[in-house]
Amino acid sequence: METVKITFPAAIYAEIRAHLLQPEGTEDAAFVFCNYEANGASAEFALVDWLAVETFDCVARSAHYLELKDELRARVIKRAHDLGASLVEIHSHRSRLPAMFSASDFSGFADFVPHVWWRLKGRPYAAVVVAEDSVDGLAWLHGPDDPQPITAIVAGAGLLQSTGHSLRG
């Protein structure tokens, strides 16, 4: 199994977390466009740019659910294509429980990951869920049917270990 990290400048990661964990308590999301590099048993997604998902980008949004408009999905895939970047989706779960993807998240991955993989011509895709005190993530590095756990989020000099609960659950 590979070691998979997502790397951010500390200030940008702080901005993304602030967007994801706003006081109103709803699920929020962002898309991160990354350079991807694999070296032996390690892989890294490194931030190039990011886009905050706004309320008008959503079909539905609540404390426990977030559904994005197809227009937004098309826009972020096009942006990743134009940048020659991999795409990383990040969303929040408003819980004090350790971060892990929900059954609804996995249902969405079943549709979206193969589509992104095809549209971005085989570029790796990743997804991260952020809770109040933890993160978890999955990366599809070799195909749309084989997720790998994301090991850690690197924010500047800080390292946030993933819970790893999503694949174990």
C-alpha positions in Angstrom: 0.0 0.0 0.0 1.2 3.5 -0.9 1.7 6.4 1.4 -0.5 9.2 0.1 -0.3 12.8 1.2 -2.0 16.0 0.2 0.2 19.1 0.7 -1.0 22.7 1.3 0.6 25.9 2.4 -0.5 26.4 6.0 -2.4 29.6 5.3 -4.4 28.1 2.5 -5.3 25.0 4.5 -6.5 27.4 7.3 -8.7 29.2 4.7 -10.1 26.0 3.4 -10.9 24.7 6.9 -12.5 28.0 7.8 -14.8 27.7 4.8 -15.6 24.0 5.6 -16.3 24.5 9.3 -18.4 27.8 9.2 -20.4 28.5 12.4 -23.8 27.9 10.7 -23.2 24.2 11.0 -24.0 22.9 7.5 -21.9 20.6 5.4 -19.6 22.6 3.1 -17.2 21.7 0.3 -14.3 22.9 -1.7 -12.4 21.5 -4.7 -8.6 21.5 -4.8 -6.6 21.4 -8.0 -3.3 19.6 -7.4 -0.1 18.5 -9.1 0.3 14.8 -8.6 3.6 13.0 -8.2 4.3 9.4 -7.4 7.7 8.1 -6.4 7.9 4.4 -5.5 5.6 3.7 -2.6 4.7 7.3 -2.0 2.3 9.7 -3.7 1.6 13.3 -3.2 -1.1 15.8 -4.3 0.3 19.3 -4.0 -2.1 22.3 -4.1 -2.1 24.5 -7.2 -5.4 26.3 -6.7 -8.7 25.8 -4.9 -12.4 26.7 -5.3 -14.9 27.2 -2.4 -18.3 25.7 -3.1 -20.9 28.3 -2.4 -24.6 27.9 -1.5 -25.7 28.7 -5.0 -23.6 25.7 -6.3 -25.7 23.3 -4.3 -28.9 21.4 -5.1 -29.4 20.7 -1.4 -27.4 21.5 1.7 -28.0 20.8 5.4 -26.1 19.8 8.5 -25.9 16.2 7.3 -26.1 16.3 3.5 -24.6 18.2 0.6 -25.5 17.7 -3.1 -23.7 19.7 -5.8 -25.2 21.0 -9.0 -24.1 19.3 -12.2 -22.9 22.7 -13.6 -20.4 23.0 -10.7 -19.1 19.5 -11.3 -18.6 20.2 -15.0 -16.9 23.5 -14.1 -14.4 22.0 -11.7 -13.6 19.1 -14.1 -12.9 21.6 -16.8 -10.7 23.7 -14.5 -8.7 20.7 -13.5 -8.4 19.8 -17.2 -7.3 23.3 -18.2 -4.7 23.3 -15.4 -3.5 19.7 -16.2 -4.2 19.0 -12.5 -5.7 16.2 -10.5 -8.9 17.0 -8.6 -9.4 16.7 -4.9 -12.9 17.1 -3.3 -13.0 18.2 0.3 -16.2 18.4 2.4 -17.1 18.7 6.0 -19.0 16.4 8.4 -20.3 18.4 11.3 -19.6 15.9 14.0 -17.3 15.5 16.9 -16.9 11.8 15.9 -13.7 10.9 14.1 -13.8 11.7 10.3 -15.0 9.1 7.9 -17.1 9.0 4.8 -20.8 8.2 5.0 -22.8 5.6 3.0 -24.1 8.6 1.0 -20.5 9.7 0.2 -19.6 6.2 -1.1 -22.8 6.2 -3.2 -21.6 9.5 -4.8 -18.1 8.1 -5.4 -19.6 5.1 -7.3 -21.0 7.6 -9.9 -18.5 10.5 -9.8 -15.1 8.9 -9.6 -15.4 6.9 -12.9 -16.7 10.0 -14.6 -13.8 12.2 -13.3 -11.3 9.4 -14.1 -12.5 9.3 -17.7 -12.9 13.1 -18.2 -9.4 13.8 -16.7 -7.8 11.0 -18.8 -6.7 8.8 -15.9 -5.4 11.5 -13.6 -5.7 10.5 -9.9 -8.7 11.8 -8.0 -8.9 12.1 -4.2 -11.6 13.0 -1.6 -11.2 14.2 1.9 -13.7 14.6 4.7 -13.0 17.0 7.5 -14.6 16.8 10.9 -14.1 19.1 13.9 -10.9 17.4 15.1 -9.9 15.0 12.4 -9.6 14.2 8.7 -9.9 11.1 6.5 -9.5 10.6 2.8 -9.3 8.3 -0.1 -7.4 8.5 -3.4 -8.0 6.7 -6.6 -4.5 6.5 -8.0 -4.6 3.5 -10.4 -8.2 3.4 -11.5 -11.8 4.3 -10.5 -12.4 1.1 -8.6 -9.4 0.9 -6.2 -9.3 3.6 -3.5 -6.2 3.9 -1.4 -6.3 5.6 2.1 -4.8 9.1 2.3 -2.2 8.9 5.0 -2.0 12.5 6.0 -2.7 16.1 5.2 0.4 18.3 5.3 -0.3 21.9 6.1 2.9 23.9 6.1 5.1 22.2 8.8 2.0 20.6 10.4 1.0 17.0 9.8 -2.6 15.7 10.2 -2.8 12.0 10.3 -5.9 10.5 8.6 -8.2 8.4 10.8 -8.3 5.6 8.2 -11.8 4.8 9.3 -13.4 5.0 5.8 -11.9 1.8 4.3 -12.0 -0.1 7.6 -15.7 0.8 8.1 
